[in-house]
């Protein structure tokens, strides 16, 4: 017997409790809600009066156009108005010509999606036009337009090699009397901090070689030239283990015809300006193939540039090919930081001194490692006290060409330091 039965009066049953129920099910409620949403959407679509609904839109800062009630061209000229304002007013009234553009500006056409009406608006440029202009101390006469941008060219008998050489005649005369050493530090342009260290910490006579792959190599090159460093452009060339070891985009390849390699070379040449010549970046295989390397060296000569072989490949044909071309040339005697420790770098530098005393001239190459920059800077401070002269690469090249000794005349086998020939390029 339940508790309810005990509490009910005798002879009467307690009425059953009524349960509360909604007049509709959960499924019916969801269906009704969806119906209301669809009804609201169709109502908005039918009764909304926005004529540009669904049209693509963009927000931009624009320069206000001159008002249509400006005076005619003749009156504007009398009032001292510029031709730019006059042209813009005509375009607004007649919609036939775009507004005149000032340097760095662009004209865009905005089309009304509903009426089809066109409106031309001048917007400020993004600064890329200014970046494309020649940097400071770059002679515009020594530039030629290519499909990729401006590249070096000989003009009025002046070569970029001579125009961008940093040494004076007096410096060259001094180098002719003393054993001289040129050092090239490469791998710059990628990594602003590393590049800035090389620019500021190394002596001005050290030549800096830039790869073409930095985000803004022109700005760094301009800074280096302001510190009186000579500049080389490193050209990526095919190594023996390509493509496992890939120098980067637009690499010169032995499998490509000369015309395509020249086109790739022009891309590299356009990345920045102010360099005195070219040098190979890797390229162990490329520099051993006459049909591939010869057009590149010939193009460098045609454009008034020098060429440096980094000496990494004992089978390089650069010396032989350069001998038949009217261009300054040098081959590096040794790699200063083939073993990147302070002790081994110091040994290589003193070996470079010995080569300079024996031959009158020597060329060393190094990468932009912090330890390399530190040891070269420290070594150079007392170099003149030992009767030697640190010179820019152009001075070493011209000294070699004049027959006063130099790196180009040192046999490759004698110049290679232990382990350098086996370096992976």
C-alpha positions in Angstrom: 0.0 0.0 0.0 1.4 3.4 -1.0 1.6 6.6 1.1 -1.1 8.2 -1.2 -3.5 5.4 -0.5 -3.1 5.7 3.3 -3.7 9.5 3.2 -6.9 9.3 1.0 -10.4 9.2 2.7 -11.9 5.7 3.2 -13.7 4.4 0.1 -12.1 7.1 -2.2 -9.3 6.9 -4.7 -6.8 9.9 -4.9 -7.1 11.5 -8.4 -4.0 10.9 -10.6 -1.6 13.9 -11.1 -1.7 15.7 -14.5 1.6 16.1 -16.4 2.3 19.4 -18.2 2.8 18.9 -22.0 3.7 21.5 -24.7 1.1 21.8 -27.4 3.9 21.0 -30.0 6.9 18.7 -30.2 10.6 19.7 -30.2 10.9 18.8 -33.9 8.0 21.1 -34.7 9.7 23.9 -32.8 13.0 23.6 -34.7 11.1 23.5 -38.0 9.1 26.7 -37.1 12.4 28.5 -36.1 14.0 27.6 -39.4 11.0 28.8 -41.3 11.1 32.2 -39.5 14.8 32.6 -40.5 14.1 31.8 -44.1 11.2 34.2 -44.1 13.4 37.0 -42.7 16.1 36.3 -45.3 13.7 36.4 -48.3 12.0 39.5 -46.9 15.4 41.3 -46.6 16.4 40.2 -50.2 13.1 41.4 -51.7 12.5 44.7 -49.9 16.2 45.8 -49.4 16.9 48.8 -51.6 20.8 48.6 -51.7 21.6 48.7 -55.5 25.2 47.4 -54.9 24.3 44.5 -52.7 26.6 41.6 -53.5 29.1 43.8 -55.5 32.8 43.5 -54.5 33.9 46.5 -52.5 37.3 47.9 -51.5 38.2 50.8 -49.2 41.1 53.0 -50.1 42.6 56.4 -49.4 42.1 58.6 -52.4 43.2 62.1 -53.4 40.2 64.3 -54.0 39.6 65.3 -57.6 39.3 68.9 -58.6 35.7 70.1 -58.6 33.9 70.1 -61.9 33.2 73.8 -61.7 36.9 74.6 -62.0 37.7 77.2 -64.7 38.6 76.0 -68.2 42.2 75.2 -69.2 42.9 78.7 -70.4 41.6 80.4 -67.3 43.4 77.9 -65.1 46.6 78.6 -66.8 46.1 82.3 -66.2 45.3 81.6 -62.6 48.6 79.8 -62.2 47.1 76.3 -62.0 49.3 73.4 -62.9 48.8 71.2 -66.0 48.2 68.2 -63.7 45.1 69.8 -62.2 43.8 70.9 -65.7 44.1 67.3 -67.0 42.4 65.9 -63.9 39.5 68.4 -64.4 39.0 67.4 -68.0 39.0 63.7 -67.1 36.3 64.4 -64.5 34.1 66.3 -66.9 34.5 64.1 -70.0 35.6 60.7 -68.7 37.9 60.3 -71.6 41.4 60.6 -70.1 42.7 59.6 -66.7 43.9 62.2 -64.3 47.5 63.2 -64.6 49.8 61.2 -62.4 52.5 62.6 -60.2 55.6 60.5 -59.5 54.7 57.6 -57.3 51.0 57.8 -58.0 48.7 55.4 -59.9 45.4 55.8 -61.6 42.6 53.2 -61.0 39.2 53.0 -62.6 36.2 52.3 -60.3 33.1 50.9 -62.0 29.7 51.2 -60.4 28.2 47.7 -60.3 24.6 48.8 -60.9 24.9 51.7 -63.4 28.2 50.8 -65.1 29.5 54.3 -64.6 33.3 54.7 -64.6 35.2 56.9 -62.3 39.0 57.3 -62.5 40.8 58.0 -59.2 44.5 58.8 -58.4 45.9 56.9 -55.5 49.4 57.3 -53.9 52.1 54.9 -54.9 53.5 52.2 -52.6 57.1 53.5 -52.8 58.2 50.8 -55.2 58.9 53.3 -57.9 61.3 55.2 -55.7 63.0 51.9 -54.9 63.6 51.2 -58.6 65.4 54.5 -59.0 69.2 54.4 -59.0 70.7 54.6 -55.5 73.1 57.4 -54.4 76.4 57.6 -56.3 75.1 55.3 -59.1 75.8 56.8 -62.5 72.5 56.4 -64.5 74.5 56.5 -67.7 76.0 53.1 -66.7 72.6 51.5 -66.5 70.6 49.8 -69.3 67.0 48.7 -69.0 66.3 44.9 -69.2 63.2 42.9 -68.8 64.0 42.5 -65.1 65.2 46.1 -64.3 68.4 48.1 -64.7 71.7 46.3 -65.4 75.2 47.6 -65.9 76.5 48.8 -69.2 79.6 50.6 -70.6 78.8 54.2 -71.5 81.1 56.8 -73.2 84.0 54.4 -72.7 83.5 54.3 -68.9 83.1 50.9 -67.3 81.4 50.1 -64.0 84.5 48.4 -62.9 86.4 51.7 -63.0 83.6 53.9 -62.0 82.9 52.0 -58.7 86.5 51.2 -57.8 87.3 52.8 -54.4 91.1 53.2 -54.7 92.7 56.4 -56.0 95.7 56.6 -58.3 97.8 57.4 -55.3 96.6 54.2 -53.6 97.4 52.1 -56.6 100.9 53.7 -56.9 101.5 52.8 -53.3 100.3 49.2 -53.9 102.7 48.9 -56.8 105.6 49.4 -54.4 104.5 47.0 -51.7 103.3 43.4 -51.5 99.5 43.7 -51.5 96.6 41.6 -50.2 93.0 41.7 -51.3 90.3 40.0 -49.2 86.8 39.3 -50.3 84.1 38.5 -47.7 81.0 36.9 -49.3 77.6 35.6 -48.5 76.2 39.0 -47.6 72.8 40.5 -48.2 70.9 37.7 -46.5 70.6 38.7 -42.9 70.8 42.4 -42.2 72.6 42.0 -38.8 75.4 39.8 -40.3 75.8 42.1 -43.2 75.9 45.3 -41.1 78.6 43.7 -38.9 80.8 43.1 -42.0 80.2 46.6 -43.3 81.0 48.4 -40.1 83.7 46.1 -38.5 85.9 45.3 -41.6 88.4 47.8 -43.0 87.2 49.7 -46.0 89.8 48.0 -48.2 88.0 44.6 -47.7 85.7 43.9 -50.7 82.2 42.6 -49.9 80.4 40.1 -52.1 76.6 40.1 -52.0 74.2 37.3 -53.0 71.1 38.4 -55.0 68.6 36.9 -52.6 68.3 39.4 -49.8 64.9 41.1 -49.2 66.4 44.6 -49.8 70.0 44.1 -51.0 70.2 47.5 -52.7 69.9 49.4 -49.3 72.6 47.2 -47.7 74.9 47.7 -50.8 74.4 51.4 -50.6 75.4 51.4 -47.0 78.5 49.3 -47.8 79.5 51.7 -50.6 79.1 54.6 -48.2 81.8 53.0 -46.1 84.0 52.8 -49.2 83.8 49.0 -49.6 84.0 47.7 -53.1 81.1 45.4 -54.1 80.9 42.1 -56.0 77.8 40.4 -57.1 77.8 36.6 -56.4 76.2 34.6 -59.2 74.6 31.3 -58.2 76.1 28.5 -60.4 75.5 24.7 -60.5 77.5 22.6 -58.0 78.3 19.0 -58.6 75.6 17.7 -56.3 72.8 19.8 -57.8 69.8 19.7 -57.1 70.5 18.1 -53.7 72.7 21.2 -53.1 70.7 24.1 -54.6 72.2 27.6 -54.6 68.8 29.2 -55.1 66.4 30.6 -57.7 67.7 31.4 -61.2 70.8 29.3 -60.7 72.9 29.1 -63.9 72.9 25.4 -65.1 75.0 23.4 -67.5 71.8 21.8 -68.8 70.4 25.2 -70.0 71.3 26.8 -73.4 73.5 29.9 -73.2 70.6 32.2 -74.0 68.6 31.0 -71.0 71.6 31.3 -68.7 72.2 34.9 -69.9 68.6 35.7 -69.2 69.0 34.3 -65.7 72.2 36.3 -65.3 70.3 39.5 -66.2 67.9 38.8 -63.4 70.8 38.6 -61.0 72.4 41.8 -62.5 69.2 43.7 -61.9 69.0 43.0 -58.1 71.2 46.0 -57.1 73.8 48.3 -58.6 77.2 49.7 -57.8 79.3 46.5 -58.1 82.7 46.3 -59.8 82.3 42.7 -61.0 81.0 39.2 -60.6 82.1 36.1 -58.7 80.7 32.5 -58.6 78.5 31.4 -55.8 79.2 27.7 -55.5 79.3 26.4 -59.2 81.8 23.5 -58.9 80.3 21.9 -62.0 79.4 25.0 -63.9 82.9 26.5 -63.9 84.4 23.4 -65.5 82.1 23.5 -68.6 83.5 25.8 -71.3 80.2 26.0 -73.2 78.4 27.2 -70.1 81.0 29.5 -68.4 82.3 31.2 -71.5 79.1 33.1 -72.4 78.9 34.4 -68.8 82.5 35.7 -68.7 81.9 37.2 -72.2 78.8 39.0 -70.9 80.7 40.3 -67.9 83.3 41.8 -70.2 80.7 43.2 -72.5 79.2 45.1 -69.5 82.5 46.5 -68.2 82.7 44.2 -65.2 85.5 42.2 -63.6 85.4 38.5 -62.7 86.7 36.7 -59.6 87.0 32.9 -59.5 86.8 31.9 -55.8 89.4 29.2 -56.3 87.3 26.4 -54.8 87.4 24.3 -58.0 90.9 23.2 -59.1 89.4 22.3 -62.5 87.8 25.7 -63.1 88.3 27.1 -66.7 87.8 30.7 -65.6 91.5 31.6 -65.9 91.7 30.3 -69.4 88.4 31.8 -70.6 89.2 35.2 -69.0 92.5 35.4 -70.7 90.7 35.7 -74.0 88.3 38.5 -72.9 89.0 42.2 -72.2 88.1 42.1 -68.5 89.9 42.4 -65.2 90.3 39.0 -63.6 91.6 37.3 -60.5 91.6 33.9 -58.9 91.6 33.5 -55.1 94.7 32.0 -53.7 93.0 30.4 -50.7 89.9 30.3 -48.4 90.7 32.0 -45.2 88.0 30.3 -43.1 87.9 26.8 -44.7 88.4 25.7 -41.1 86.3 28.3 -39.1 88.3 28.5 -35.9 90.4 31.5 -34.7 93.6 29.5 -34.8 93.1 28.2 -38.4 91.9 31.6 -39.7 95.1 33.3 -38.3 97.2 30.6 -39.9 95.5 31.2 -43.3 96.0 35.0 -43.0 99.7 34.6 -42.3 100.0 32.2 -45.3 98.3 34.8 -47.4 101.1 37.3 -46.3 103.7 34.8 -47.4 102.1 34.4 -50.9 101.9 38.2 -51.2 105.6 38.5 -50.4 106.5 35.8 -52.9 104.3 37.0 -55.8 103.7 40.7 -55.0 100.0 40.2 -54.7 97.5 37.7 -53.1 93.8 37.3 -52.9 91.9 35.6 -50.1 88.2 34.8 -49.7 86.1 34.3 -46.6 82.5 34.0 -45.5 80.8 36.4 -43.2 81.1 34.3 -40.1 81.4 36.4 -36.9 84.8 34.7 -36.1 86.1 35.5 -39.6 85.1 39.1 -39.4 86.7 39.4 -35.9 90.0 37.8 -36.9 90.4 39.7 -40.3 89.7 43.0 -38.5 92.3 42.3 -35.8 94.9 41.0 -38.3 94.5 44.0 -40.6 95.4 46.6 -37.9 99.1 45.8 -37.9 99.5 44.7 -41.5 101.3 47.8 -42.8 103.8 47.6 -39.9 104.8 44.3 -41.4 105.4 45.8 -44.8 102.2 44.7 -46.5 99.2 46.6 -47.9 95.5 45.7 -47.7 93.9 46.7 -51.0 90.5 46.6 -52.7 90.0 43.8 -55.3 90.1 46.2 -58.2 93.7 47.2 -57.2 94.8 43.6 -57.0 93.2 42.8 -60.4 94.9 45.8 -62.1 98.2 45.0 -60.5 98.0 41.4 -61.7 97.1 42.5 -65.2 100.1 44.9 -65.3 102.4 42.0 -64.8 103.6 42.9 -61.3 102.7 39.5 -59.8 99.4 38.5 -58.3 96.9 35.9 -57.7 96.1 35.2 -61.3 99.6 34.0 -61.9 99.8 31.6 -58.9 99.2 28.0 -60.0 96.0 26.6 -58.5 97.7 23.6 -56.9 100.2 25.8 -55.1 97.6 28.2 -54.0 95.1 25.7 -52.6 95.3 25.3 -48.8 95.0 21.8 -47.3 91.4 20.6 -47.5 90.3 23.6 -49.6 90.1 21.7 -52.8 87.8 19.2 -51.2 85.3 21.9 -50.1 81.8 21.0 -51.3 80.8 23.3 -54.1 
